[in-house]
């Protein structure tokens, strides 16, 4: 895919803070365009928060013109009300992308962490540190929600950027490295 040129918007949904990151893929190179958060904690009304999420995601789409949206799926928690609110926030972000006819790809939190760090149980700090290395980010965003949104975009790129040759599978990073010593720097 050396001639690949696309923009991916990644979103980590939230009702207090929603993280996002925008990547430009040129060939095999990933270029960070922006990463940030949508602050929602000062808004008391849940429906007003949802409108703010929709408006800001549409604004990001109109500004950066992403080809695809990668969004983190809500994880299953014990608090039903929190899950409902998080699902609504995710749905509103998805609706914003649909309103601009952008394809949507959803990834579980563990899958995103695994794609970035090789560990599905990695901490937010570990994900951020790995993204800093992968993308050579000099100044990291202040909030880890921004790097979580960025991680969704990077995960999506990794899922689609390097298809494995037919019949070739790996059991772990160690297995991949042992079978591909020339691809490790």
C-alpha positions in Angstrom: 0.0 0.0 0.0 2.8 2.5 -0.8 0.4 4.8 -2.6 -2.2 4.9 0.2 -3.3 8.5 1.2 -6.1 8.9 3.6 -7.1 10.6 6.8 -8.5 8.8 9.8 -10.4 10.4 12.7 -10.2 8.4 15.9 -12.6 9.0 18.8 -12.6 7.8 22.4 -16.2 8.5 23.4 -17.1 10.1 26.8 -19.7 12.2 28.5 -17.2 14.2 30.6 -14.3 14.3 28.2 -14.3 12.9 24.7 -10.9 12.3 23.1 -10.0 12.5 19.4 -7.0 12.2 17.1 -6.6 12.8 13.4 -4.0 10.9 11.4 -2.9 11.4 7.8 -1.7 8.2 6.2 0.7 8.8 3.3 2.0 5.5 2.0 3.2 3.7 5.1 3.9 6.8 7.1 1.5 8.1 9.8 1.4 11.9 10.3 -0.4 13.3 13.4 -2.6 16.2 12.3 -4.2 16.9 15.6 -5.3 15.4 18.9 -7.4 16.9 21.6 -10.4 16.6 23.8 -14.0 17.9 23.9 -14.6 19.1 27.4 -18.1 18.4 28.6 -17.9 18.4 32.4 -19.2 22.0 32.7 -22.4 21.2 30.8 -25.1 19.9 33.2 -27.8 18.8 30.8 -27.0 15.4 29.2 -28.8 16.2 26.0 -26.9 19.5 25.6 -23.7 17.4 26.0 -24.8 15.2 23.2 -25.5 18.2 20.9 -22.0 19.5 21.8 -20.4 16.2 20.8 -22.4 16.1 17.5 -21.5 19.7 16.6 -17.8 19.3 17.5 -17.4 16.0 15.6 -19.0 17.5 12.6 -16.7 20.5 12.9 -13.6 18.1 13.1 -14.9 16.3 10.0 -15.5 19.5 8.0 -12.0 20.8 9.0 -9.9 17.6 8.4 -12.1 15.8 5.9 -11.4 12.2 7.2 -11.9 9.3 4.9 -12.8 7.0 7.9 -13.8 7.1 11.5 -12.4 4.7 14.1 -14.2 4.7 17.4 -13.7 2.9 20.6 -16.6 0.6 21.6 -18.0 1.2 25.1 -16.7 -1.5 27.5 -19.1 -3.3 29.7 -19.3 -1.9 33.2 -21.5 -2.6 36.2 -23.1 0.8 36.2 -26.0 0.6 33.7 -26.7 4.4 33.7 -23.0 5.1 32.9 -23.1 2.6 30.0 -26.3 4.2 28.6 -24.8 7.6 28.7 -21.5 6.4 27.1 -23.5 4.5 24.4 -25.4 7.7 23.6 -22.2 9.7 23.3 -20.7 7.1 21.0 -23.9 7.0 19.0 -23.9 10.8 18.5 -20.3 10.7 17.3 -21.2 7.9 14.9 -24.3 9.9 13.7 -22.0 12.9 13.0 -19.8 10.7 10.8 -22.9 9.2 9.1 -24.2 12.7 8.4 -21.1 13.3 6.3 -21.2 9.8 4.7 -17.9 8.6 6.5 -17.4 4.9 7.0 -17.2 3.9 10.6 -15.1 1.2 12.2 -15.5 0.2 15.9 -12.8 -1.4 18.0 -13.0 -2.9 21.5 -10.7 -1.1 24.1 -8.6 -4.3 24.5 -8.1 -4.6 20.7 -6.9 -1.0 20.5 -4.5 -1.5 23.4 -3.2 -4.7 21.9 -2.7 -3.1 18.5 -0.7 -0.2 20.1 1.3 -1.9 22.9 1.0 -5.6 22.3 -0.8 -5.9 25.6 -4.6 -5.8 25.8 -4.4 -4.8 29.5 -2.0 -1.8 29.0 -2.6 1.4 30.9 -3.6 4.7 29.3 -0.1 5.9 30.1 1.5 2.9 28.3 -0.6 3.5 25.3 0.3 7.2 25.3 4.0 6.4 25.6 3.9 3.9 22.7 2.0 6.4 20.5 4.7 9.0 21.4 7.3 6.7 20.0 5.4 5.4 17.0 4.4 8.9 15.8 7.4 10.7 17.2 5.3 13.2 19.1 7.4 15.9 20.6 4.6 17.5 22.7 2.0 15.1 24.1 -1.6 16.2 24.7 -2.4 17.2 28.3 -5.2 14.7 28.6 -4.9 10.9 28.0 -8.4 10.9 26.5 -6.8 12.6 23.4 -4.2 9.8 23.1 -7.0 7.2 23.5 -8.8 8.8 20.5 -5.6 8.8 18.6 -5.0 5.2 19.5 -8.3 4.2 17.9 -7.1 5.8 14.6 -3.7 4.1 14.8 -5.3 0.8 15.6 -7.6 1.2 12.6 -4.6 1.9 10.3 -2.7 -1.1 11.7 -5.7 -3.3 11.0 -5.9 -2.3 7.4 -2.3 -1.2 6.4 -0.4 -4.5 6.4 -2.5 -7.4 5.3 -0.7 -10.7 6.1 0.2 -13.0 3.2 -2.3 -15.8 2.8 -1.8 -18.5 5.4 0.6 -16.5 7.5 -0.4 -16.0 11.2 1.4 -15.0 14.4 0.7 -16.1 17.9 2.4 -13.1 19.6 4.8 -10.2 19.1 7.6 -12.6 20.0 6.5 -15.0 17.3 6.2 -12.1 14.7 9.7 -10.9 15.6 11.2 -14.4 15.3 9.6 -14.9 11.9 10.5 -11.3 10.7 13.9 -10.3 12.1 14.5 -7.8 9.2 11.4 -5.8 10.1 12.6 -4.9 13.6 14.8 -1.8 14.1 
